[in-house]
């Protein structure tokens, strides 16, 4: 499926493609990203490994995915997504099966290198290239559908992984997830992406510019800072949140349920921003949510233990924090194409993804180091609050810079 730009299709074909990509995003994010935050608890108990070491494995996967972001973008622009996404799902299933047999640190890191390859071939970076290639006026709706399904990944797979791990053990839970990916993602992607797109019939949106010109622009730099900071902070919190709640005395099942609820609120945030696009600029709404997200980081620190007051504080935190969790992906799926055009999207987003995926890697790694240094998750929450506020300011700066660039 070549990723040349084309106008919106009046048929169901484009939306069938979006639906196929969306449901597989739910599974891919669930098993490759969100399951880790649950499985790290029983892995730590059985293997005796530190949080820093376990989070370093996740960071290795993120770094690997980031290194591959630019080559993947070029592949998408030249050859399309079908073979890449199908192969990524096959690899993801193999990674999960191999992960279930991990007993040593070298094997653990080797498995997570392969997990990073699967992420680069399976997650939003590829999905957004597909939706951008097929949609123009309805792009924000197509991206919303993809990210809504992706947002539900935590709602579905954090509790499911917690239940599987508690019932079967973490190793058997991974085998169940491996079968799930192989039996569902592979055939769905093979069928939904089976037909090639037509050649481009219209000019892309946005100002014509080379990738080199775009990545050197002030707006791109500010947008990179925004997405890097917001991603690093929210991923750091997401990775340690279950362990943080367990350390405070909450049960693993309750912690997994609460963490999974973040997926519901992040879907709400994405829907809210998309619906308000007609009246309020997407960047302004997102900025306001990022500010609220940064400030609410102090709320869990205002309580201790696991009594009723602590539980209420945690729920309020989840509701506010979750609103901003999914907005970085929404911005990448819409604002990048709006700023720089659909034709350049795969390669430009590949460059941007290098920084974003690097932030996904740095967040958990720094969180692990902070916990090791302070024996507390409080520095992680404080740091995430700061990054959310920096992200808000950078997003406003990106908008000002882009308007100035278009005026010249």
C-alpha positions as CSV (number, residue, x, y, z in Angstrom):
1,X,0.0,0.0,0.0
2,X,1.9,3.1,-1.2
3,X,1.5,6.1,1.0
4,X,1.1,8.8,-1.6
5,X,-1.5,11.5,-0.6
6,X,-5.0,11.2,-1.8
7,X,-8.3,13.0,-1.1
8,X,-10.9,11.6,1.3
9,X,-12.7,8.6,-0.2
10,X,-16.6,8.7,-0.4
11,X,-16.6,4.9,0.0
12,X,-16.3,2.7,3.1
13,X,-12.8,1.5,2.0
14,X,-10.9,4.3,3.8
15,X,-12.8,3.8,7.0
16,X,-12.4,0.0,6.8
17,X,-8.7,0.6,6.6
18,X,-8.9,2.9,9.6
19,X,-10.9,0.4,11.6
20,X,-8.5,-2.4,10.9
21,X,-5.5,-0.3,11.9
22,X,-7.3,1.0,15.0
23,X,-8.3,-2.4,16.5
24,X,-4.7,-3.7,16.0
25,X,-3.3,-0.5,17.7
26,X,-5.4,-1.4,20.8
27,X,-3.7,-4.8,21.0
28,X,-0.2,-3.7,20.0
29,X,-0.1,-0.9,22.6
30,X,-1.7,-3.1,25.2
31,X,0.8,-5.9,24.9
32,X,4.0,-4.0,23.9
33,X,3.6,-1.0,26.2
34,X,1.0,-1.1,28.9
35,X,1.4,-4.8,30.0
36,X,5.0,-4.0,31.1
37,X,3.8,-1.7,33.9
38,X,1.9,-4.6,35.4
39,X,4.4,-7.4,34.7
40,X,7.3,-5.5,36.3
41,X,5.8,-6.1,39.7
42,X,5.8,-10.0,39.7
43,X,9.0,-10.0,37.7
44,X,10.7,-7.9,40.4
45,X,9.4,-10.3,43.1
46,X,10.5,-13.5,41.3
47,X,13.8,-12.5,39.7
48,X,14.9,-10.1,42.4
49,X,15.8,-7.4,39.9
50,X,15.7,-3.7,40.7
51,X,13.2,-1.3,39.2
52,X,16.1,0.6,37.6
53,X,17.2,-2.6,35.8
54,X,13.7,-3.6,34.7
55,X,13.0,-0.1,33.4
56,X,16.3,-0.1,31.6
57,X,15.0,-3.0,29.6
58,X,12.0,-1.0,28.6
59,X,14.3,2.0,27.8
60,X,16.3,-0.3,25.5
61,X,13.1,-1.1,23.6
62,X,12.3,2.6,23.2
63,X,15.8,3.5,22.1
64,X,15.7,0.7,19.5
65,X,12.3,2.0,18.3
66,X,13.6,5.5,18.1
67,X,16.7,4.6,16.1
68,X,14.5,2.8,13.6
69,X,12.0,5.7,13.3
70,X,13.6,7.5,10.4
71,X,14.3,4.4,8.3
72,X,10.7,3.2,9.0
73,X,9.4,6.6,7.8
74,X,11.4,6.3,4.5
75,X,10.1,2.7,4.1
76,X,6.5,3.9,4.5
77,X,6.9,6.7,2.0
78,X,8.4,4.3,-0.6
79,X,6.7,0.9,0.0
80,X,3.7,1.3,2.3
81,X,2.5,-0.2,5.5
82,X,1.0,-3.6,4.9
83,X,4.1,-5.8,5.0
84,X,5.7,-3.7,7.7
85,X,2.7,-3.9,10.1
86,X,2.0,-7.6,9.5
87,X,5.7,-8.5,10.1
88,X,5.7,-6.2,13.2
89,X,2.8,-8.2,14.7
90,X,4.4,-11.5,14.0
91,X,7.6,-10.3,15.7
92,X,5.6,-8.9,18.6
93,X,4.1,-12.4,19.2
94,X,7.5,-13.9,19.1
95,X,8.8,-11.3,21.6
96,X,6.1,-12.0,24.1
97,X,6.7,-15.7,23.9
98,X,10.4,-15.2,24.4
99,X,9.8,-12.8,27.3
100,X,7.9,-15.5,29.1
101,X,11.1,-17.6,29.3
102,X,13.5,-14.9,30.5
103,X,15.7,-15.9,33.4
104,X,18.9,-13.9,32.9
105,X,19.6,-10.2,32.4
106,X,21.4,-10.6,28.9
107,X,18.4,-12.5,27.5
108,X,16.0,-9.9,29.0
109,X,17.8,-7.1,27.2
110,X,18.0,-9.1,24.0
111,X,14.3,-9.7,24.1
112,X,13.6,-6.0,24.6
113,X,15.8,-5.0,21.6
114,X,13.5,-7.1,19.5
115,X,10.5,-5.5,21.3
116,X,11.8,-2.1,20.1
117,X,11.9,-3.4,16.5
118,X,8.3,-4.6,16.9
119,X,7.2,-1.2,18.3
120,X,8.8,0.7,15.4
121,X,6.9,-1.5,13.0
122,X,3.5,-1.6,14.8
123,X,2.7,1.5,16.8
124,X,1.3,5.0,16.1
125,X,4.3,6.1,13.9
126,X,3.1,3.7,11.2
127,X,-0.6,4.1,11.9
128,X,-0.5,7.9,11.5
129,X,1.3,7.6,8.2
130,X,-1.6,5.4,6.9
131,X,-4.4,7.8,8.1
132,X,-2.5,10.9,6.8
133,X,-2.1,9.3,3.4
134,X,-5.8,8.5,3.0
135,X,-7.5,11.6,4.6
136,X,-7.5,15.3,4.2
137,X,-10.5,17.1,5.5
138,X,-11.5,14.2,7.7
139,X,-7.9,13.6,9.0
140,X,-8.6,14.7,12.5
141,X,-11.6,12.2,12.7
142,X,-9.5,9.4,11.3
143,X,-6.7,10.1,13.8
144,X,-9.2,10.3,16.6
145,X,-10.6,6.9,15.8
146,X,-7.1,5.4,15.8
147,X,-6.1,7.1,19.0
148,X,-9.4,6.3,20.8
149,X,-8.8,2.6,20.2
150,X,-5.2,3.0,21.2
151,X,-6.3,4.8,24.3
152,X,-8.5,1.9,25.3
153,X,-5.4,-0.3,25.3
154,X,-4.6,0.6,28.9
155,X,-8.3,0.1,29.9
156,X,-8.3,-3.4,28.4
157,X,-4.8,-4.7,28.8
158,X,-3.7,-3.3,32.2
159,X,-6.5,-5.0,34.1
160,X,-6.4,-8.1,31.8
161,X,-2.7,-8.5,32.3
162,X,-3.1,-8.0,36.1
163,X,-5.8,-10.7,36.2
164,X,-3.8,-13.1,34.0
165,X,-0.7,-12.5,36.0
166,X,-2.5,-13.0,39.4
167,X,-4.2,-16.1,38.1
168,X,-1.7,-17.9,35.9
169,X,1.6,-16.2,36.8
170,X,3.4,-13.6,34.7
171,X,5.1,-16.1,32.4
172,X,1.9,-17.8,31.4
173,X,0.2,-14.4,31.0
174,X,2.8,-13.5,28.4
175,X,2.1,-16.6,26.4
176,X,-1.6,-15.8,26.4
177,X,-0.9,-12.3,25.1
178,X,1.4,-13.8,22.4
179,X,-1.4,-16.0,21.1
180,X,-3.7,-13.0,21.2
181,X,-1.4,-11.0,18.9
182,X,-0.8,-13.8,16.5
183,X,-4.4,-14.8,16.2
184,X,-5.9,-11.3,15.9
185,X,-3.4,-8.7,14.6
186,X,-1.8,-10.6,11.9
187,X,-5.0,-11.6,9.9
188,X,-6.7,-8.3,10.6
189,X,-3.8,-6.3,9.2
190,X,-3.3,-8.6,6.3
191,X,-6.9,-8.2,5.2
192,X,-7.5,-4.5,6.0
193,X,-4.3,-3.3,4.2
194,X,-4.4,-5.8,1.4
195,X,-5.3,-3.3,-1.4
196,X,-3.0,-0.6,-2.6
197,X,-3.9,3.1,-2.5
198,X,-4.4,5.0,-5.8
199,X,-1.7,7.4,-7.0
200,X,-1.8,10.9,-5.5
201,X,-4.4,13.2,-7.2
202,X,-4.0,16.4,-5.4
203,X,-1.3,18.6,-3.8
204,X,-0.5,18.0,-0.1
205,X,-1.7,20.5,2.5
206,X,0.7,23.1,3.9
207,X,3.7,24.9,2.6
208,X,5.9,23.1,0.2
209,X,9.3,22.5,1.8
210,X,11.9,19.9,2.0
211,X,12.3,17.7,5.0
212,X,15.6,19.4,5.8
213,X,14.0,22.8,5.7
214,X,11.2,21.7,8.0
215,X,13.4,20.1,10.7
216,X,15.5,23.2,10.8
217,X,12.5,25.5,11.4
218,X,11.8,27.1,14.7
219,X,8.3,25.7,14.8
220,X,9.6,22.1,14.4
221,X,12.1,22.7,17.2
222,X,9.5,24.0,19.6
223,X,7.1,21.2,18.6
224,X,9.8,18.7,19.3
225,X,10.4,20.2,22.7
226,X,6.7,20.0,23.5
227,X,6.2,16.4,22.4
228,X,9.5,15.2,24.0
229,X,8.7,16.8,27.4
230,X,5.1,15.8,27.6
231,X,5.9,12.2,26.4
232,X,8.8,11.7,28.9
233,X,6.7,12.8,31.8
234,X,3.6,10.9,31.2
235,X,5.4,7.7,30.2
236,X,7.5,7.9,33.4
237,X,4.4,8.1,35.5
238,X,2.6,5.4,33.5
239,X,5.4,2.9,33.9
240,X,5.8,3.4,37.7
241,X,2.2,4.1,38.6
242,X,1.1,0.5,39.4
243,X,4.3,-0.1,41.5
244,X,3.8,3.3,43.2
245,X,0.3,2.3,44.3
246,X,1.4,-1.2,45.4
247,X,4.2,0.4,47.5
248,X,1.5,2.6,49.2
249,X,-0.4,-0.5,50.2
250,X,-3.0,-0.9,47.5
251,X,-3.5,-4.3,46.0
252,X,-2.1,-5.2,42.6
253,X,-5.6,-5.7,41.2
254,X,-6.8,-2.4,42.5
255,X,-3.7,-0.6,41.2
256,X,-4.0,-2.2,37.8
257,X,-7.7,-1.2,37.6
258,X,-7.0,2.4,38.5
259,X,-4.1,2.6,36.1
260,X,-6.3,1.2,33.4
261,X,-8.8,3.9,34.0
262,X,-6.2,6.4,32.7
263,X,-7.1,5.0,29.2
264,X,-10.7,6.1,29.6
265,X,-9.8,9.6,30.6
266,X,-7.2,9.9,27.8
267,X,-9.9,8.9,25.3
268,X,-12.0,11.6,26.8
269,X,-9.2,14.2,26.4
270,X,-8.8,13.3,22.7
271,X,-12.5,13.5,22.0
272,X,-12.8,16.8,23.8
273,X,-9.9,18.4,21.9
274,X,-11.2,17.1,18.5
275,X,-14.8,18.3,19.2
276,X,-13.5,21.8,20.2
277,X,-11.5,22.2,17.1
278,X,-14.4,24.1,15.5
279,X,-14.2,26.8,18.1
280,X,-10.8,26.6,19.9
281,X,-7.5,25.9,18.3
282,X,-6.3,22.4,19.1
283,X,-3.0,23.7,20.4
284,X,-4.7,26.1,22.9
285,X,-7.0,23.4,24.3
286,X,-4.0,21.0,24.6
287,X,-1.9,23.6,26.3
288,X,-4.6,24.2,28.9
289,X,-4.8,20.4,29.6
290,X,-1.0,20.1,29.9
291,X,-1.1,22.9,32.5
292,X,-3.8,21.1,34.5
293,X,-1.8,17.9,34.2
294,X,1.3,19.5,35.5
295,X,-0.4,21.0,38.5
296,X,-2.3,17.8,39.5
297,X,0.9,15.9,40.0
298,X,1.1,17.3,43.5
299,X,-2.2,15.7,44.5
300,X,-1.0,12.1,45.2
301,X,1.8,13.6,47.3
302,X,-0.7,15.3,49.6
303,X,-1.8,12.0,51.0
304,X,-0.1,8.9,52.3
305,X,-1.0,5.2,52.7
306,X,-4.1,3.6,51.2
307,X,-7.0,4.9,53.2
308,X,-10.2,6.5,51.8
309,X,-8.8,10.0,51.5
310,X,-5.8,8.6,49.6
311,X,-8.0,6.6,47.3
312,X,-10.1,9.7,46.5
313,X,-6.9,11.7,45.8
314,X,-5.6,9.0,43.5
315,X,-8.9,8.9,41.5
316,X,-9.0,12.6,41.1
317,X,-5.4,12.5,39.9
318,X,-6.2,9.8,37.4
319,X,-9.1,11.8,35.9
320,X,-7.1,15.0,35.4
321,X,-3.8,13.4,34.5
322,X,-5.5,11.0,32.0
323,X,-7.0,13.9,30.0
324,X,-3.5,14.9,28.8
325,X,-2.0,11.5,28.4
326,X,-3.1,10.9,24.9
327,X,-2.8,14.4,23.5
328,X,0.8,14.1,22.3
329,X,-0.2,11.3,19.9
330,X,-3.2,13.3,18.7
331,X,-0.9,16.3,18.0
332,X,1.5,14.1,16.0
333,X,-1.4,12.7,14.0
334,X,-3.0,16.0,13.1
335,X,-0.8,19.1,13.8
336,X,2.3,17.8,12.0
337,X,0.4,17.3,8.8
338,X,-1.4,20.6,9.2
339,X,1.9,22.4,9.7
340,X,4.0,20.8,7.1
341,X,1.8,18.9,4.6
342,X,0.7,15.3,4.1
343,X,3.2,14.5,1.4
344,X,6.1,15.1,3.8
345,X,4.4,13.5,6.8
346,X,6.0,10.1,6.8
347,X,9.6,11.3,6.7
348,X,9.1,14.4,8.9
349,X,7.2,12.4,11.5
350,X,10.0,9.8,11.4
351,X,12.4,12.5,12.5
352,X,10.1,13.8,15.1
353,X,9.4,10.2,16.3
354,X,13.1,9.8,17.0
355,X,12.9,12.4,19.7
356,X,9.4,11.2,21.0
357,X,10.5,7.6,21.2
358,X,13.7,8.7,22.9
359,X,11.5,10.4,25.4
360,X,9.6,7.2,25.9
361,X,12.9,5.5,26.7
362,X,14.3,8.3,28.9
363,X,11.2,8.6,31.0
364,X,11.1,5.1,32.5
365,X,14.9,5.0,32.8
366,X,15.1,8.3,34.7
367,X,12.2,7.2,36.8
368,X,14.0,4.1,37.8
369,X,17.2,6.0,38.6
370,X,15.1,8.5,40.7
371,X,13.5,5.7,42.7
372,X,16.9,4.1,43.3
373,X,18.4,7.4,44.4
374,X,15.6,8.6,46.7
375,X,13.7,5.3,47.5
376,X,10.6,7.2,46.6
377,X,8.4,7.8,43.6
378,X,7.7,11.4,44.6
379,X,10.6,12.8,42.5
380,X,9.0,11.1,39.5
381,X,5.7,12.8,40.0
382,X,7.3,16.2,40.6
383,X,9.5,15.8,37.5
384,X,6.5,14.8,35.4
385,X,4.7,17.9,36.5
386,X,7.6,20.1,35.4
387,X,7.8,18.5,32.0
388,X,4.0,18.9,31.4
389,X,4.3,22.7,32.1
390,X,7.3,23.0,29.8
391,X,5.4,21.1,27.1
392,X,2.5,23.6,27.4
393,X,4.8,26.6,26.9
394,X,6.6,25.0,24.0
395,X,3.4,24.2,22.2
396,X,2.4,27.9,22.3
397,X,5.8,28.9,21.1
398,X,5.5,26.4,18.2
399,X,2.3,28.0,17.1
400,X,3.7,31.5,17.1
401,X,6.8,30.3,15.2
402,X,4.7,28.6,12.6
403,X,2.6,31.7,12.0
404,X,5.7,33.7,11.6
405,X,7.1,31.2,9.1
406,X,4.0,31.3,7.0
407,X,3.9,35.1,7.0
408,X,7.4,35.3,5.4
